[in-house]
Amino acid sequence: MAPSPAVQTPKSDERDVAKTVIIVEDDEATRHSTTALLEALGYTVRSYDCCEAFLPETDGLDNACLLLDYHFD
């Protein structure tokens, strides 16, 4: 079964370009489930519960994708 168009597994050469996905999400269940999904698709994931925890970790993240919760509770 092929992945849906909205969620596609990265090709091996694409993983080298943007291999890290960063999640900043205050809802623990959403953070954990999104992390599990992306890891199952082959991505390296770093997740944080708030911006304050993420910001000190930004050094060396030249090629990364950031998923950010727009409305924190």
Secondary structure by P-SEA (a helix, b strand, c coil): cccccccccccaaaaaaccbbbbbcccaaaaaaaaaaaaaaccbbbbbccccccccccccccbbbbbcccccc
